[in-house]
Amino acid sequence: MFSPHAWGGNLGRRDLAQEYDGGLESEMMMIRKFYKKYPEVRYMPLTGPLEHEYGGQMKFTHPASHFITKQKKYMRQGYTEQKAFEMAEADLSGMIEKQREETRILRGVALDKDALSYVDRFQMVAEMESQLKVKRLERDMPKFLRAQRNYINDFEREINSIK
């Protein structure tokens, strides 16, 4: 009666599912091209709430989703896929560059096996700055004292000349 691979009796040759996937395959190809060029955006968190479309369909507000939406919009306007990709890329270049920089920072921290927290890192930087200030003070102190002695001597000479 039903295919042995059917579950619920409707997955055999008489499949009642919609034949058209809604363009999912083309979207997946676009997303693969996007991630191939910008792999760091794959790990970017979702921004904002879910977008609800007609019929209850939900789309995440991930930057890749925004990118594909813009690219599809440009393609509907008559641009080729490559030109639409470049235009969407130009629109979202600020967000992509920001994510690249954040990924570089995180990778730099992650590559260190003894990675420090941000507080530890800033504390080390502050300690290094204070050490450099002390060294600079030690270096410049004799010069300052000489200048001060010269100023006092000059001042005493003026006072003596007035008397």
N, C-alpha and C positions, 0 to 999 in steps of 0.2 A: 504494500500500500504506500509506504513512504520510503525514502532512501535510508539505508542503514546509517548514514552519516548525519541524518537530520536530527535536530533537537526541537522538540515541540511540533514536529510534523510539517514544517514549512521550509526546510533548507535543502530540499532535493532539487530535482530538475524543474519542478514547478515552483520555483522561488518567487515569492511575492514581493521581494525587496525592490526598491527603485533601482533601475539600471544605471542612471546617471548619478555620479557621486557629488555633483554640485561644484565641479572644478577643483576638487581636492587634490588630484594628482598634479595639476598645473601649479597649484599653490605650493605643494610640497617641493616641486622642482625650483620654484622661485626662492623658497626658503633655504633650500640647499645651496643655491648660488649665493644668497646673502650671507649665510653662515660660513661658506667657504672663503669669502672675502673678509668677513668680520667675525672670526670665531669667538672673540671675547664678549660679544653682545649676547651670545647664547647663555651666559651665566649672569646676565643682568637681571635684577629682580623685576617683578611685575610692578607697574606704576598705576596707582589709582584703582577704581572699582572695575568690575567686569562690564563690558558693553553688551546690552541686550538688544537683539534685533528682532524683527517681526517673526513670529512663530516660536519664540522662546529660545532661539539660537543665541548662545553666549560666546563672545570672543574676548580673549584676554587682552589686556592693554600692554602687553609686552612690546618693546620697541620693534621687534621683528614683525609683529602683527601690524603695527602702524606702518612699517615700511612696505609690507605686502599690500596693505589697503591703498596706500598712495600709488604704488606701482600699478595696481589694477585700475585705479582711477585714470591714470595717465594712458594706460593701454586702451581703455574705453574711449578716450578722447582721440584715439587714432595713432598714437605713437607706437613705435616698435618696442619689443620687450627690452632690448638693450638701452634704447633712448629713455624709456620709462624708468629703468633701473638707475640710470645716471641722474635723472631729474629727482627721483625719490631720494637718492643718495645725497644730492645737493641740499634738499629740504631738511634732512635729518643729520647733516654733517656735524652740527654742534653736539647733539646727543651722542653720536657715535664716537667723536673725539674725546668727549668727557669720559665715556665708558672705557676707552682705550687707556687713558691716563690712570684711571682708578685700577684697572686690571694690572697695569705695569707696576703700580705701587704694591698691590697685594701680592703679585708674583715675587717681587723683590723681598717682601717679608716672608713669603712662604718658602722661598729657596733656602733661607737660613734655617738650619735645623734647630738652632737655639733661638727661635724667633721671639722677640720681645714684644710686650704689649706697648701700646702707644704711650702710656704713662711712663713706663720704664725708659722708652726711647727718648721722650722729651726730658726726663730727669737726667739722663746721660748727657744730652745736648746742653742742658743748663749747667751741669757740673763742668763740662768742658769749657763753656764760655766763661764761667767764673775762674777756672784755672788760668785761662788765657789772660783775663783781666788782672789777676794777681801777678802773673809773670810780667805783664806790661807795666804794672805799677812798680815792681822791683827794678825793672829796667830803667824806668823814667825817674825814679825817686832821687838818685844822685843828681841828675840834671836839674830837677826841681829845687833841691836843697841848695845847689850852687847858685841858682838864679835867686833864691830867697836870700842867701847870704850876701850876694852882690847888691841886691835891693836894699838890705839893711845897712850895709856899709855905705852905699851912696846916700842913704837917708841920714846916717850919722855925720857924714862929711858935710852935708848941707846945713845941718843943725849947728855943727861946729863953726862953719863959715859965717853963719848969722851972728853968733855970739861974738 
